[in-house]
Amino acid sequence: MADEVVLQAEEVSAGYRQHSHVLRDVSFTIRTGEMVGLIGANGAGKSTLLKTLRGLLPPLSGKVAVNGRPTESFTDREFALEAAYLQQSVSLSFAYTAREIVMAGRYPRLKWWEREGAEDEAVVDACMAYTGVAELAERSILAMSGGQRQRVLLAKVLAQQTPLLFLDEPATGLDIFYQEEIFRFCRELCQAGKTALMVVHELGLAAKFCSRLILVGEGTIVADGVPDEVLTSENLSRAYGVPVRVVKNPLTGTAEVFTEPPPEDEKRKAVLRMLLVGGKDQEIAGAERRVGG
C-alpha cells in the first residue's frame, strides 16, 4: 500500500487560458503516505498547479489522474470523496458558526435527503479538537481571527475524510506555534496513511516536516526530491532569481535559507538619501505650520 500511486501528473501544462501557460510539461507521481510541499517564488505557478491537479482548472495539455482515474471523469461529489481542498483564501460573508463550517465537510458523504447523524457529529467533534478549535464551536466565523478561521477551515477539510489532501498555504495567518502544529498534524495524518500535497512558502517548515519537495520555477519543475536534495543554493537561486544561501541548523538538522544582501551601490544610496531627506523636509514643514498656526 505504501507504494500505491495516488496522484499522477503526466506532461501537464497549466494556466488560465490557452497560449498563456504558467507551467509547461510538468510530470510527477505521488504515492500513499507522502507529504509533498510545492515551493517556489510568488507567481511561479504553485497555486495554479494545485488547482489544476484538483480539477478546478482544466489542464491546458497533459493528463491528471487520481487513483488511476482521469480527473475529468469524476463528478464533483465523487472527487470530493477522493480529495479535499483547502484554498488559499476564503471569502466568508455569512455568520456561520465554526461547527456549521466544519459540518459542511461531511456533505459529500450524505445523500441529498439525509441529515447529519451521530457519526457525522463525532467526526466533526474530533476534527475540531484535533485542530484546536473545539472551544470556538458556537462562535461566528466572522468574529474570529485569521488564524482561528484557518484552523476551522482545516478542520472542515479533515471532516471530509478523504485519502488525499490539497492544501494551499495551510499555515497562512497562523502564529509560529500553530504553523508548526498544522504541519505536525499533516505529518501525522500522512504517517497514518493519508497523502498531502501542499503549497508552502515557509521553507524552514517545508524542510522540517515534508517528506518530499517539488520546487517550481522558470515555468517548470526545477527540482523534485527529499528536502536535502531540493533545498540547495543552486536550485533556490535558480527558482527565486536571487542569490540564496542554504545552511544546516546544527540543532535541528534542517536547512535554513536566506538571501544574500544586495551589494551597496550609489544608485541605492541615492534613493535612500532621497527618502530620508524627503521625510525630513515633510517633518520640518509640518513643524513650521504648527508654529505658524
HELIX and SHEET records of a PDB file:
HELIX    1   1 LYS A   46  ARG A   54  1                                   9    
HELIX    2   2 THR A   71  SER A   73  5                                   3    
HELIX    3   3 ASP A   76  GLU A   82  1                                   7    
HELIX    4   4 ALA A   98  MET A  103  1                                   6    
HELIX    5   5 ALA A  104  ARG A  109  5                                   6    
HELIX    6   6 ALA A  118  TYR A  130  1                                  13    
HELIX    7   7 ALA A  134  LEU A  136  5                                   3    
HELIX    8   8 ILE A  141  ALA A  143  5                                   3    
HELIX    9   9 GLY A  146  ALA A  159  1                                  14    
HELIX   10  10 ILE A  176  GLN A  191  1                                  16    
HELIX   11  11 LEU A  203  PHE A  209  1                                   7    
HELIX   12  12 PRO A  227  VAL A  230  1                                   4    
HELIX   13  13 SER A  233  TYR A  240  1                                   8    
HELIX   14  14 GLU A  266  GLY A  292  1                                  27    
SHEET    1   A 4 SER A  20  ARG A  31  0                                        
SHEET    2   A 4 VAL A   5  ARG A  17 -1                                        
SHEET    3   A 4 SER A  61  VAL A  66 -1                                        
SHEET    4   A 4 ARG A  69  PRO A  70 -1                                        
SHEET    1   B 6 ALA A  83  LEU A  86  0                                        
SHEET    2   B 6 LEU A 164  ASP A 168  1                                        
SHEET    3   B 6 THR A 195  VAL A 199  1                                        
SHEET    4   B 6 MET A  35  ILE A  39  1                                        
SHEET    5   B 6 ARG A 212  GLY A 217  1                                        
SHEET    6   B 6 THR A 220  GLY A 225 -1                                        
SHEET    1   C 2 VAL A 244  LYS A 248  0                                        
SHEET    2   C 2 ALA A 255  THR A 259 -1                                        
END                                                                             
